Amino acid sequence: MTAQESQILCQALAEAIQEASGAGQLVGRVALLAELSARNLLCPDESGSPDLDALLAETLATHQDLAAFTSISGEILYHAPSRLSRTYAGILDRKSSPDLLIAEEVRRNSAEYPRPLPLELFEQAPFDLNPEQIEASLKTMAASPELEDISFTTTSTGAVYLFSSRHLERPYAAFLAERADTGLSQNP
């Protein structure tokens, strides 16, 4: 493959990653290879098909606005952080594992902000879990030693908030949840 052919393929890969990110999707090797074929940039009968891994490495090196990470399934996924943030990419990646999705989001929020999360948040986009999935995940987390740091507190109005005991102490998490739930007017 010539340098010019390599440059054309890298540009097509970059465009495909940008387009997928713009549509709120992560993209892997198989989808990118299909995209190159759809753009007639690969001939199915080519004996010397391009090394996709090398092309993707070159694409990432020449397009600083793109990123890759290893998904929970072990696949390398690509996205454009300017169109699809790293946080959102992580959420999309973990959607196939509701337990991990909830646990990691709770941990991240407890550590970074720090704040507990209302349980009902996981029914909304981008999580889109139904109440049965949430209930099953909470039961699994309660029985899993790896997820034992995920805990909950209930506010005076009955709202349930999740937090990570690795990052928030229970009294502080309860205070933050109460304040978030009832606001300053009811909690001076």
C-alpha positions in Angstrom: 0.0 0.0 0.0 1.3 3.4 -0.9 1.5 6.3 1.5 -1.3 8.1 -0.4 -3.5 5.0 -0.1 -2.8 4.8 3.6 -3.6 8.5 4.0 -6.9 8.0 2.2 -7.9 5.0 4.4 -6.9 6.9 7.6 -9.0 9.9 6.6 -12.0 7.6 5.9 -11.5 5.8 9.2 -11.4 9.2 11.0 -14.5 10.4 9.2 -16.3 7.1 10.2 -15.3 7.5 13.8 -16.5 11.1 13.8 -19.8 10.2 12.2 -20.5 7.4 14.6 -19.7 9.7 17.6 -22.0 12.4 16.1 -24.7 9.7 16.1 -24.0 8.9 19.8 -22.3 5.5 19.0 -19.0 3.9 19.7 -17.4 2.0 16.8 -15.2 -1.1 16.7 -12.9 -2.8 14.2 -15.7 -4.8 12.4 -17.9 -1.7 11.9 -14.9 0.3 10.6 -13.9 -2.4 8.2 -17.5 -2.5 6.9 -17.4 1.3 6.5 -14.3 1.1 4.4 -15.9 -1.6 2.3 -19.1 0.5 2.0 -17.0 3.4 0.8 -15.5 1.2 -1.9 -12.0 1.6 -0.4 -11.4 -2.1 0.0 -11.7 -4.6 -2.7 -13.1 -7.9 -1.5 -10.8 -9.9 -3.7 -7.6 -8.0 -2.7 -4.9 -10.4 -1.8 -3.0 -7.8 0.2 -5.7 -6.3 2.4 -4.5 -3.5 4.6 -3.4 -4.0 8.2 -6.4 -2.5 9.9 -4.6 -2.3 13.3 -1.8 -0.4 11.8 -4.2 1.9 10.0 -6.1 2.6 13.2 -2.9 3.3 15.1 -1.9 5.7 12.3 -5.3 7.3 12.3 -5.2 7.9 16.1 -1.6 9.3 15.8 -2.6 11.8 13.0 -6.0 12.7 14.3 -5.5 14.0 17.9 -9.3 14.5 18.2 -10.0 10.8 18.2 -9.6 8.3 21.1 -9.7 4.6 21.7 -10.3 2.5 24.8 -10.7 -1.2 25.7 -14.4 -2.0 26.3 -15.6 -4.3 29.1 -15.9 -7.0 26.4 -12.2 -6.6 25.6 -12.8 -5.0 22.2 -11.1 -1.7 21.3 -13.7 1.0 20.7 -13.2 4.3 19.0 -14.9 7.7 19.4 -14.4 11.4 19.0 -14.4 13.0 22.5 -15.4 16.4 21.0 -18.7 14.7 19.9 -19.0 11.9 22.4 -17.4 12.5 25.7 -15.2 9.9 27.5 -17.8 9.7 30.2 -20.7 9.1 27.8 -18.5 6.6 25.9 -18.0 4.7 29.2 -21.7 4.7 29.9 -22.5 3.3 26.4 -19.8 0.6 26.9 -21.3 -0.5 30.2 -24.9 -0.6 29.1 -24.7 -4.3 28.4 -23.9 -4.8 32.1 -26.4 -2.9 34.3 -24.6 -3.9 37.5 -21.3 -2.5 36.4 -23.0 0.5 34.8 -24.7 1.6 38.0 -21.7 0.8 40.2 -19.2 2.7 38.1 -21.4 5.7 37.7 -22.1 5.8 41.4 -18.4 5.5 42.2 -17.4 8.2 39.7 -19.9 10.6 41.1 -19.1 9.8 44.7 -15.4 10.4 44.0 -15.3 13.3 41.6 -18.1 15.6 42.7 -18.7 14.3 45.5 -22.4 13.4 45.4 -24.8 10.5 45.7 -27.0 9.7 42.8 -30.8 9.4 42.9 -31.8 5.8 42.0 -34.4 7.1 39.6 -31.6 8.7 37.5 -30.9 5.2 36.0 -34.3 5.1 34.4 -33.5 8.1 32.3 -31.3 8.6 29.3 -28.5 7.7 28.7 -28.9 4.8 31.1 -32.5 3.8 30.1 -32.8 0.9 32.6 -36.2 -0.3 33.6 -37.2 -0.7 37.2 -36.8 -4.5 37.0 -33.2 -4.2 35.7 -32.4 -1.7 38.5 -33.9 -4.0 41.2 -32.0 -7.0 39.8 -28.8 -5.0 39.7 -29.2 -3.8 43.3 -29.7 -7.4 44.5 -26.6 -8.5 42.6 -24.6 -5.7 44.0 -25.7 -6.5 47.5 -24.4 -10.0 47.1 -21.2 -9.2 45.3 -18.0 -8.6 47.3 -16.6 -6.5 44.4 -19.5 -4.2 44.6 -20.0 -4.0 48.4 -19.0 -0.4 48.5 -22.3 0.6 46.7 -24.7 1.7 49.4 -27.9 3.7 49.6 -29.5 6.3 51.8 -33.2 7.3 51.9 -34.2 10.9 52.3 -37.1 12.3 54.4 -39.3 12.3 51.3 -38.5 8.6 50.6 -36.2 9.2 47.7 -33.4 6.6 47.4 -29.8 7.8 46.6 -26.8 5.6 45.9 -23.3 6.3 46.9 -19.9 4.6 47.2 -18.6 4.1 50.7 -15.1 4.1 49.2 -15.5 7.8 48.5 -18.3 9.1 50.8 -19.0 8.4 54.4 -22.6 7.5 55.1 -23.5 10.6 57.2 -22.1 12.9 54.5 -23.9 11.0 51.7 -27.1 11.2 53.6 -26.7 15.0 54.1 -25.9 15.5 50.4 -28.9 13.4 49.4 -31.3 15.2 51.7 -30.0 18.5 50.4 -30.3 17.5 46.8 -33.8 16.0 47.3 -35.4 18.7 49.5 -33.4 21.8 48.5 -32.3 24.7 50.6 -35.8 25.9 51.4 -36.7 22.7 53.2 -33.2 22.0 54.5 -31.6 25.3 55.7 
